[in-house]
Amino acid sequence: MDSSSFVSAIILLVLVTDPLGNIPVFIGLLRQVDPARRQRIIVREVLFAFAILLFFALFGQKVLHLMHLTDTSLGIAGGVILFLIALKMVFPHPEGPTDLPVHGEPFLVPLAIPFIAGPSAIATVLLLVSREPQRLWEWLGALTVAMAISAVVLGFAEKIAAFLGEKVTQAFERLMGLVLTAMAIEMLLAGIQKFVLQLRAT
């Protein structure tokens, strides 16, 4: 196992699932829920998101073949999606994402989908597996670790928000956005390079 790429995959998956950025979302949407049930809901939603991402890791290649999508197009699309997500992290909307009308206890939507297992997370999982399918178990391990980190961060969301404060949380979120921007550009350039090489080969 290449430890550097394994750690890089964990970091990338943590960035795209964005548990720190989801803290205000989870606090806002779970505010009306009984405090005794909040931890159970968080664990349940993280497990839902994990199951969805696991499905795409295991069967994503078949989905791509059915839709006649190539690894090159996936790499370029994944880079674009990650870049857009990174821009939102660096330049967040002033109103924030907590204005979604949720009545009662959230179930699957919007916490598991799209806030944890969103398009960027799904694209990232698909891209990791499609590039090096022989390392599937390594990517599954990285996904498991990343989801465990998300569960811990979101489980202590209220305490983390109170400890760090809104400004520190926003500053860290923007810093992570800069890191994700660099990763997105790297992914996009790799996809374009592969496309150019394919054109020269034809």
LUMDRENKE-117517 format. One record per residue (C-alpha): chain; residue in three letters; x, y, z. Coordinates in steps of 0.25 Angstrom, whole numbers, plus 5000, padded with zeros to 4 digits. Layout:
N
+------+------+------+------+------+
! unit ! code !    x !    y !    z !
+------+------+------+------+------+
!    A !  ALA !    X !    Y !    Z !
...
+------+------+------+------+------+
//
This chain:
202
+------+------+------+------+------+
! unit ! code !    x !    y !    z !
+------+------+------+------+------+
!    A !  MET ! 5000 ! 5000 ! 5000 !
!    A !  ASP ! 5005 ! 5014 ! 4996 !
!    A !  SER ! 5004 ! 5021 ! 5009 !
!    A !  SER ! 5005 ! 5035 ! 5003 !
!    A !  SER ! 4994 ! 5033 ! 4993 !
!    A !  PHE ! 4985 ! 5026 ! 5004 !
!    A !  VAL ! 4986 ! 5038 ! 5013 !
!    A !  SER ! 4984 ! 5047 ! 5001 !
!    A !  ALA ! 4971 ! 5040 ! 4998 !
!    A !  ILE ! 4967 ! 5041 ! 5012 !
!    A !  ILE ! 4969 ! 5056 ! 5012 !
!    A !  LEU ! 4962 ! 5058 ! 4998 !
!    A !  LEU ! 4950 ! 5050 ! 5003 !
!    A !  VAL ! 4950 ! 5058 ! 5016 !
!    A !  LEU ! 4950 ! 5071 ! 5008 !
!    A !  VAL ! 4939 ! 5067 ! 4998 !
!    A !  THR ! 4930 ! 5062 ! 5009 !
!    A !  ASP ! 4933 ! 5075 ! 5017 !
!    A !  PRO ! 4929 ! 5071 ! 5031 !
!    A !  LEU ! 4934 ! 5085 ! 5037 !
!    A !  GLY ! 4927 ! 5093 ! 5027 !
!    A !  ASN ! 4914 ! 5084 ! 5030 !
!    A !  ILE ! 4915 ! 5087 ! 5045 !
!    A !  PRO ! 4905 ! 5100 ! 5044 !
!    A !  VAL ! 4896 ! 5092 ! 5034 !
!    A !  PHE ! 4895 ! 5080 ! 5044 !
!    A !  ILE ! 4893 ! 5090 ! 5056 !
!    A !  GLY ! 4882 ! 5098 ! 5049 !
!    A !  LEU ! 4875 ! 5086 ! 5043 !
!    A !  LEU ! 4875 ! 5078 ! 5056 !
!    A !  ARG ! 4872 ! 5090 ! 5065 !
!    A !  GLN ! 4857 ! 5085 ! 5066 !
!    A !  VAL ! 4861 ! 5071 ! 5069 !
!    A !  ASP ! 4861 ! 5065 ! 5083 !
!    A !  PRO ! 4876 ! 5066 ! 5088 !
!    A !  ALA ! 4875 ! 5052 ! 5092 !
!    A !  ARG ! 4873 ! 5047 ! 5078 !
!    A !  ARG ! 4883 ! 5056 ! 5071 !
!    A !  GLN ! 4895 ! 5047 ! 5072 !
!    A !  ARG ! 4887 ! 5035 ! 5067 !
!    A !  ILE ! 4882 ! 5044 ! 5055 !
!    A !  ILE ! 4896 ! 5048 ! 5052 !
!    A !  VAL ! 4901 ! 5034 ! 5052 !
!    A !  ARG ! 4890 ! 5029 ! 5043 !
!    A !  GLU ! 4892 ! 5040 ! 5033 !
!    A !  VAL ! 4907 ! 5037 ! 5032 !
!    A !  LEU ! 4904 ! 5022 ! 5030 !
!    A !  PHE ! 4894 ! 5026 ! 5019 !
!    A !  ALA ! 4904 ! 5034 ! 5012 !
!    A !  PHE ! 4915 ! 5023 ! 5014 !
!    A !  ALA ! 4906 ! 5013 ! 5008 !
!    A !  ILE ! 4903 ! 5022 ! 4996 !
!    A !  LEU ! 4918 ! 5025 ! 4994 !
!    A !  LEU ! 4921 ! 5010 ! 4996 !
!    A !  PHE ! 4911 ! 5006 ! 4985 !
!    A !  PHE ! 4918 ! 5016 ! 4975 !
!    A !  ALA ! 4932 ! 5010 ! 4979 !
!    A !  LEU ! 4927 ! 4996 ! 4977 !
!    A !  PHE ! 4918 ! 4998 ! 4965 !
!    A !  GLY ! 4922 ! 5011 ! 4959 !
!    A !  GLN ! 4930 ! 5005 ! 4948 !
!    A !  LYS ! 4918 ! 4997 ! 4943 !
!    A !  VAL ! 4909 ! 5010 ! 4944 !
!    A !  LEU ! 4920 ! 5017 ! 4935 !
!    A !  HIS ! 4920 ! 5006 ! 4925 !
!    A !  LEU ! 4905 ! 5006 ! 4924 !
!    A !  MET ! 4905 ! 5021 ! 4922 !
!    A !  HIS ! 4917 ! 5020 ! 4912 !
!    A !  LEU ! 4926 ! 5030 ! 4920 !
!    A !  THR ! 4941 ! 5029 ! 4920 !
!    A !  ASP ! 4951 ! 5031 ! 4931 !
!    A !  THR ! 4956 ! 5044 ! 4924 !
!    A !  SER ! 4942 ! 5050 ! 4924 !
!    A !  LEU ! 4940 ! 5046 ! 4938 !
!    A !  GLY ! 4954 ! 5052 ! 4942 !
!    A !  ILE ! 4950 ! 5066 ! 4935 !
!    A !  ALA ! 4936 ! 5066 ! 4941 !
!    A !  GLY ! 4941 ! 5063 ! 4955 !
!    A !  GLY ! 4952 ! 5074 ! 4954 !
!    A !  VAL ! 4941 ! 5084 ! 4950 !
!    A !  ILE ! 4931 ! 5079 ! 4961 !
!    A !  LEU ! 4942 ! 5080 ! 4971 !
!    A !  PHE ! 4946 ! 5094 ! 4967 !
!    A !  LEU ! 4932 ! 5099 ! 4968 !
!    A !  ILE ! 4931 ! 5093 ! 4982 !
!    A !  ALA ! 4944 ! 5099 ! 4986 !
!    A !  LEU ! 4940 ! 5113 ! 4981 !
!    A !  LYS ! 4928 ! 5112 ! 4990 !
!    A !  MET ! 4937 ! 5108 ! 5002 !
!    A !  VAL ! 4946 ! 5120 ! 4999 !
!    A !  PHE ! 4935 ! 5130 ! 4996 !
!    A !  PRO ! 4923 ! 5124 ! 5004 !
!    A !  HIS ! 4909 ! 5130 ! 5001 !
!    A !  PRO ! 4905 ! 5140 ! 5012 !
!    A !  GLU ! 4892 ! 5134 ! 5015 !
!    A !  GLY ! 4898 ! 5120 ! 5017 !
!    A !  PRO ! 4892 ! 5107 ! 5013 !
!    A !  THR ! 4883 ! 5105 ! 5026 !
!    A !  ASP ! 4870 ! 5111 ! 5020 !
!    A !  LEU ! 4865 ! 5098 ! 5014 !
!    A !  PRO ! 4851 ! 5096 ! 5019 !
!    A !  VAL ! 4852 ! 5083 ! 5027 !
!    A !  HIS ! 4840 ! 5079 ! 5035 !
!    A !  GLY ! 4842 ! 5069 ! 5047 !
!    A !  GLU ! 4854 ! 5060 ! 5047 !
!    A !  PRO ! 4863 ! 5060 ! 5035 !
!    A !  PHE ! 4864 ! 5046 ! 5028 !
!    A !  LEU ! 4874 ! 5043 ! 5017 !
!    A !  VAL ! 4871 ! 5057 ! 5010 !
!    A !  PRO ! 4877 ! 5067 ! 5012 !
!    A !  LEU ! 4888 ! 5063 ! 5022 !
!    A !  ALA ! 4893 ! 5049 ! 5016 !
!    A !  ILE ! 4890 ! 5055 ! 5002 !
!    A !  PRO ! 4895 ! 5064 ! 4997 !
!    A !  PHE ! 4902 ! 5070 ! 5009 !
!    A !  ILE ! 4911 ! 5058 ! 5012 !
!    A !  ALA ! 4910 ! 5049 ! 4999 !
!    A !  GLY ! 4908 ! 5060 ! 4989 !
!    A !  PRO ! 4912 ! 5060 ! 4975 !
!    A !  SER ! 4927 ! 5064 ! 4978 !
!    A !  ALA ! 4928 ! 5052 ! 4988 !
!    A !  ILE ! 4922 ! 5043 ! 4978 !
!    A !  ALA ! 4931 ! 5048 ! 4966 !
!    A !  THR ! 4943 ! 5047 ! 4975 !
!    A !  VAL ! 4940 ! 5032 ! 4979 !
!    A !  LEU ! 4937 ! 5028 ! 4964 !
!    A !  LEU ! 4950 ! 5035 ! 4960 !
!    A !  LEU ! 4959 ! 5028 ! 4970 !
!    A !  VAL ! 4954 ! 5015 ! 4967 !
!    A !  SER ! 4954 ! 5017 ! 4952 !
!    A !  ARG ! 4968 ! 5022 ! 4951 !
!    A !  GLU ! 4974 ! 5010 ! 4959 !
!    A !  PRO ! 4963 ! 4999 ! 4961 !
!    A !  GLN ! 4974 ! 4989 ! 4966 !
!    A !  ARG ! 4975 ! 4997 ! 4979 !
!    A !  LEU ! 4960 ! 4996 ! 4982 !
!    A !  TRP ! 4962 ! 4992 ! 4996 !
!    A !  GLU ! 4971 ! 5003 ! 4999 !
!    A !  TRP ! 4961 ! 5013 ! 4994 !
!    A !  LEU ! 4950 ! 5006 ! 5002 !
!    A !  GLY ! 4959 ! 5008 ! 5014 !
!    A !  ALA ! 4961 ! 5022 ! 5011 !
!    A !  LEU ! 4946 ! 5024 ! 5010 !
!    A !  THR ! 4944 ! 5017 ! 5023 !
!    A !  VAL ! 4954 ! 5026 ! 5030 !
!    A !  ALA ! 4948 ! 5039 ! 5024 !
!    A !  MET ! 4934 ! 5035 ! 5028 !
!    A !  ALA ! 4938 ! 5032 ! 5042 !
!    A !  ILE ! 4945 ! 5046 ! 5043 !
!    A !  SER ! 4932 ! 5052 ! 5038 !
!    A !  ALA ! 4924 ! 5045 ! 5048 !
!    A !  VAL ! 4933 ! 5049 ! 5060 !
!    A !  VAL ! 4933 ! 5064 ! 5055 !
!    A !  LEU ! 4918 ! 5065 ! 5053 !
!    A !  GLY ! 4916 ! 5057 ! 5066 !
!    A !  PHE ! 4923 ! 5068 ! 5073 !
!    A !  ALA ! 4918 ! 5079 ! 5064 !
!    A !  GLU ! 4912 ! 5088 ! 5075 !
!    A !  LYS ! 4924 ! 5087 ! 5084 !
!    A !  ILE ! 4933 ! 5090 ! 5072 !
!    A !  ALA ! 4925 ! 5102 ! 5068 !
!    A !  ALA ! 4925 ! 5107 ! 5082 !
!    A !  PHE ! 4940 ! 5105 ! 5084 !
!    A !  LEU ! 4945 ! 5110 ! 5071 !
!    A !  GLY ! 4935 ! 5121 ! 5068 !
!    A !  GLU ! 4929 ! 5125 ! 5055 !
!    A !  LYS ! 4941 ! 5133 ! 5050 !
!    A !  VAL ! 4951 ! 5123 ! 5053 !
!    A !  THR ! 4942 ! 5112 ! 5046 !
!    A !  GLN ! 4940 ! 5121 ! 5034 !
!    A !  ALA ! 4955 ! 5123 ! 5033 !
!    A !  PHE ! 4958 ! 5109 ! 5034 !
!    A !  GLU ! 4947 ! 5106 ! 5024 !
!    A !  ARG ! 4953 ! 5115 ! 5014 !
!    A !  LEU ! 4967 ! 5110 ! 5016 !
!    A !  MET ! 4962 ! 5096 ! 5013 !
!    A !  GLY ! 4955 ! 5102 ! 5001 !
!    A !  LEU ! 4969 ! 5107 ! 4996 !
!    A !  VAL ! 4975 ! 5093 ! 4997 !
!    A !  LEU ! 4963 ! 5087 ! 4990 !
!    A !  THR ! 4964 ! 5097 ! 4979 !
!    A !  ALA ! 4979 ! 5092 ! 4976 !
!    A !  MET ! 4974 ! 5077 ! 4976 !
!    A !  ALA ! 4963 ! 5081 ! 4967 !
!    A !  ILE ! 4972 ! 5088 ! 4957 !
!    A !  GLU ! 4982 ! 5076 ! 4958 !
!    A !  MET ! 4971 ! 5066 ! 4955 !
!    A !  LEU ! 4966 ! 5075 ! 4943 !
!    A !  LEU ! 4980 ! 5076 ! 4937 !
!    A !  ALA ! 4982 ! 5061 ! 4938 !
!    A !  GLY ! 4968 ! 5059 ! 4931 !
!    A !  ILE ! 4972 ! 5069 ! 4920 !
!    A !  GLN ! 4986 ! 5063 ! 4918 !
!    A !  LYS ! 4980 ! 5049 ! 4916 !
!    A !  PHE ! 4970 ! 5054 ! 4906 !
!    A !  VAL ! 4981 ! 5061 ! 4898 !
!    A !  LEU ! 4989 ! 5048 ! 4898 !
!    A !  GLN ! 4977 ! 5041 ! 4893 !
!    A !  LEU ! 4975 ! 5051 ! 4882 !
!    A !  ARG ! 4990 ! 5049 ! 4878 !
!    A !  ALA ! 4989 ! 5034 ! 4878 !
!    A !  THR ! 4977 ! 5034 ! 4868 !
+------+------+------+------+------+
//
